[in-house]
Amino acid sequence: MTAQGLPMVVPVQDLPARVRIHEVGARDGLQNEARTVPTEVKAEFIRRLADSGLTTIEATSFVHPKWVPQLADAEQLFPLVSDLPVALPVLVPNERGLDRALALGARRIAVFASATESFAKANLNRTVDEALAMFQPVVARAKEHRVHVRGYLSMCFGDPWEGPVPIHQVVRVSKALMDMGCDELSLGDTIGVATPGHVQDLLSELNEEGVPTSALGVHFHDTYGQALANTLAALQHGVTTVDSSAGGLGGCPYAKSATGNLATEDLVWMLNGLGIDTGVDLGRLTATSVWMAAHLDRPSPSRTVRALSHKE
């Protein structure tokens, strides 16, 4: 299930030698699926993703089942995969979610903030600052338990209600998350409107305000076909953590114009061609996405999955 000798490796100067892929398919990818995915299938999905060489796989979310019914089985799922030799971050919305995650031995958590008031209201029913105040004790307690904390920041480039998001607004919330103790920050283009120059300007401004590139990851959606171009712009800036979703699964339930995440296979194809190491076996990963697409009864939106699986 791989193209013989392709892509041809042609490195580009001043790009990272290695990129860590933060795989979000099992959480962000599946959370919007209308069809309930059985817990055993989710666990097998995560195991197959790990077998493909991915080392960071976001497993689930400890949110109230009313808000994300697809992930209501977090307590049942996590023990089925916790033996895997990979990082298994989980999303927690509040202290109750943190308690549930810690009780199962989770060592990596993520909190989910917004750069805009409109999305904070839609997603968390709070203002931006009220949401930050809610996360403060979550992060503090996680750090007391020596748990790694990722901060997700959504709507970093545009908002469906507010339009363009000023860079200084994104920087303010980013710094607040880092100051409260987050170990890393994922910059989200939730509705997929970013372009490469915008990406580089935001990254430069964050650096100028004291947020190091080493603490940053990027999370692009492909709504306007810009996800790979924006990823390359981030790599040129020195970013080495990229979020993606196997098979291109996922979007955002609270942003109606959002389409799928950047497909992990499309990302790996580009990185392979640039000679950048990911540790991922593209054939195994593609087979995993084809397998999951069959369970979801629809084809994968990933162009690379479609191209490679067609070659069989």
DAWOTA-V190977 format. One record per residue. OMEGA is omega in whole degrees, 0 to 359 (999 if undefined). NEAR is the number of other ideal C-beta (glycine too) atoms within 10 Angstrom. Layout:
omega	near
OMEGA	NEAR
OMEGA	NEAR
This chain:
omega	near
174	15
178	14
187	13
176	5
183	7
356	11
175	14
183	7
177	11
183	8
174	11
183	12
171	5
171	9
179	16
177	18
182	9
176	10
174	23
178	17
176	25
186	25
184	29
186	28
184	26
179	27
182	25
181	24
185	27
191	24
182	22
183	15
180	15
180	7
179	10
179	12
182	17
181	10
181	16
178	12
177	15
180	25
179	20
176	17
180	25
179	27
179	17
177	18
178	29
180	19
179	15
178	24
176	16
185	28
175	16
185	20
180	25
194	24
186	28
180	30
180	23
176	25
178	21
182	14
180	11
184	7
180	14
184	20
182	14
184	19
180	23
183	18
185	19
180	25
180	14
185	13
190	21
179	22
180	11
183	17
187	21
179	13
182	8
181	16
179	6
175	17
183	17
179	21
177	25
179	24
175	25
184	28
188	22
182	17
177	15
177	13
177	20
179	25
180	13
181	17
180	28
181	17
180	11
177	15
178	10
181	24
177	16
177	19
175	23
172	24
192	26
182	20
180	26
175	28
183	27
180	25
183	18
181	17
176	26
179	22
182	17
187	19
186	22
182	19
179	9
169	16
178	13
183	21
176	13
178	13
178	25
179	22
178	13
182	16
185	27
179	15
178	13
181	22
182	23
180	13
178	16
181	27
175	15
179	9
181	12
177	7
178	19
183	16
173	25
173	24
172	26
175	23
183	22
177	26
182	30
186	28
179	26
184	21
183	23
179	19
187	12
181	15
181	10
181	10
181	20
182	11
182	18
179	9
178	17
180	20
181	19
182	15
177	24
180	25
179	15
179	20
179	23
182	20
180	13
172	19
178	16
179	25
178	15
183	20
177	25
182	23
188	26
171	28
195	28
180	30
169	23
185	25
182	21
171	27
190	14
180	16
178	10
179	20
183	26
178	15
179	12
180	24
179	22
181	13
177	15
177	23
181	14
180	9
171	13
177	10
185	19
178	10
182	15
180	10
188	17
168	23
179	22
185	28
185	25
171	27
189	28
184	23
181	20
176	15
186	9
190	22
181	27
177	17
179	16
176	26
179	25
177	17
178	22
178	27
179	21
177	17
180	19
177	15
181	21
175	17
182	22
176	25
174	25
186	29
180	30
180	31
182	31
180	30
166	27
177	27
177	24
185	25
184	14
177	17
192	23
182	10
182	14
171	23
191	18
174	23
169	30
181	28
181	30
180	35
179	30
178	22
182	26
178	25
180	24
182	18
176	25
180	18
178	15
181	17
180	13
184	19
173	12
185	20
185	13
174	22
186	16
179	23
179	14
180	16
178	30
178	28
178	19
180	27
175	32
178	19
180	14
178	25
178	21
178	11
180	15
177	17
174	7
182	10
175	14
176	23
181	20
178	31
181	14
177	23
181	29
181	19
184	14
181	23
176	18
185	8
181	10
999	7
